[in-house]
């Protein structure tokens, strides 16, 4: 089979989609000689994959990226005679009739599930997506919860949606104290007791709720720090206002975007990882934290119970008091901490990028076979 894999978000600082593209394209399964998979992209990417690459020229016009995919890319790809094209980011070159089969990855339905916590432009994209998904042969998503949301919102057949779980990278594991401190020194966190959060600083991530819960326990734990890692997103101003309102500026550290090489150490050094998001398509950070032996508290909503299982503590993200209570409990109960760490390490082993790659290739084969019936 000859497959074109459209990769995105690989230039610059990687986020969830970038990790997905990089991890699949560098997996042993994708780089197997029996598979002819070609990366399609238009970015200057730092990619170590051995796969062949097709560089698509950018068109400097209004909304060039989406427009490029819809209008120009189908004609550009026509000459490669693909059996199948898989787009890693929601919209693909799928508006016109093509010989190749079409697969798209939809990670979550955040803009339609938590509308009041999303900027307008994101919601518009997903309303357009409703008509777009009718043109694809298969949708890949990363949790059973997201699958059900896709079925409910887009009215597609369950057979059209395949669930393939993501994973944490091999770099995420337990480190020695020396290895951890060699990275923490950069953030002035050596020998500091801190609660850690990492992710985009946006409304639907419920960072404000985390700050309010932290405020309830910080007076008892005077040496405790809250470390917020990640890029500023929609609604960041309200997060900053909340910190000023509660007079916590000296107890909260913003790291900004955390380099992939530093992140395992920040998980290892943390006393607790808290991820109280209102909605996630998968939720990589809790999985990464468990892989590093860090106790996890997260929300009991969306896909997060699928990822964490019985290894973490799950709470209602709207219940600030309960979140604070559970944070205090994990910080003070050593027996509970050890149990959570043990269960977390076991839970994390259930997920791997090689498994993700194998299952993705299986979907490719299924869709191509459907074409030949």
Rosetta blueprint (number, residue, H / E / L):
1 X L
2 X E
3 X E
4 X E
5 X E
6 X E
7 X L
8 X L
9 X L
10 X L
11 X L
12 X L
13 X L
14 X L
15 X L
16 X H
17 X H
18 X H
19 X H
20 X H
21 X H
22 X H
23 X H
24 X H
25 X H
26 X L
27 X L
28 X L
29 X L
30 X L
31 X L
32 X L
33 X L
34 X L
35 X L
36 X E
37 X E
38 X E
39 X E
40 X E
41 X E
42 X L
43 X L
44 X L
45 X L
46 X L
47 X L
48 X L
49 X L
50 X L
51 X L
52 X E
53 X E
54 X E
55 X E
56 X L
57 X L
58 X L
59 X L
60 X L
61 X L
62 X L
63 X L
64 X H
65 X H
66 X H
67 X H
68 X H
69 X H
70 X H
71 X H
72 X H
73 X H
74 X H
75 X H
76 X H
77 X H
78 X H
79 X H
80 X H
81 X L
82 X L
83 X L
84 X E
85 X E
86 X E
87 X E
88 X L
89 X L
90 X L
91 X L
92 X L
93 X L
94 X L
95 X L
96 X L
97 X L
98 X L
99 X L
100 X L
101 X E
102 X E
103 X E
104 X E
105 X E
106 X L
107 X L
108 X L
109 X L
110 X H
111 X H
112 X H
113 X H
114 X L
115 X H
116 X H
117 X H
118 X L
119 X L
120 X H
121 X H
122 X H
123 X H
124 X H
125 X H
126 X H
127 X H
128 X H
129 X H
130 X H
131 X H
132 X H
133 X H
134 X H
135 X H
136 X L
137 X L
138 X E
139 X E
140 X E
141 X E
142 X L
143 X L
144 X H
145 X H
146 X H
147 X H
148 X H
149 X H
150 X H
151 X H
152 X H
153 X H
154 X H
155 X L
156 X L
157 X L
158 X H
159 X H
160 X H
161 X E
162 X E
163 X E
164 X L
165 X L
166 X L
167 X L
168 X L
169 X L
170 X L
171 X L
172 X L
173 X L
174 X L
175 X L
176 X L
177 X H
178 X H
179 X H
180 X H
181 X H
182 X H
183 X H
184 X H
185 X H
186 X H
187 X H
188 X L
189 X L
190 X L
191 X L
192 X L
193 X E
194 X E
195 X E
196 X E
197 X E
198 X E
199 X L
200 X L
201 X E
202 X L
203 X H
204 X H
205 X H
206 X L
207 X H
208 X H
209 X H
210 X H
211 X H
212 X H
213 X H
214 X H
215 X H
216 X H
217 X H
218 X H
219 X L
220 X L
221 X L
222 X L
223 X L
224 X E
225 X E
226 X E
227 X E
228 X E
229 X E
230 X L
231 X L
232 X E
233 X L
234 X L
235 X L
236 X H
237 X H
238 X H
239 X H
240 X H
241 X H
242 X H
243 X H
244 X H
245 X H
246 X L
247 X L
248 X L
249 X L
250 X L
251 X L
252 X E
253 X E
254 X E
255 X E
256 X E
257 X L
258 X L
259 X L
260 X H
261 X H
262 X H
263 X H
264 X H
265 X H
266 X H
267 X H
268 X H
269 X H
270 X L
271 X L
272 X E
273 X E
274 X E
275 X E
276 X L
277 X L
278 X L
279 X L
280 X L
281 X L
282 X L
283 X L
284 X H
285 X H
286 X H
287 X H
288 X H
289 X H
290 X H
291 X H
292 X L
293 X L
294 X L
295 X L
296 X E
297 X E
298 X E
299 X E
300 X L
301 X L
302 X L
303 X L
304 X H
305 X H
306 X H
307 X H
308 X H
309 X L
310 X L
311 X L
312 X L
313 X E
314 X E
315 X E
316 X L
317 X L
318 X L
319 X L
320 X H
321 X H
322 X H
323 X H
324 X H
325 X H
326 X H
327 X H
328 X H
329 X H
330 X H
331 X H
332 X H
333 X L
334 X H
335 X H
336 X H
337 X H
338 X H
339 X H
340 X H
341 X H
342 X H
343 X H
344 X H
345 X H
346 X H
347 X H
348 X H
349 X L
350 X L
351 X L
352 X L
353 X H
354 X H
355 X H
356 X H
357 X H
358 X H
359 X H
360 X H
361 X H
362 X H
363 X H
364 X H
365 X H
366 X H
367 X H
368 X H
369 X H
370 X H
371 X H
372 X H
373 X L
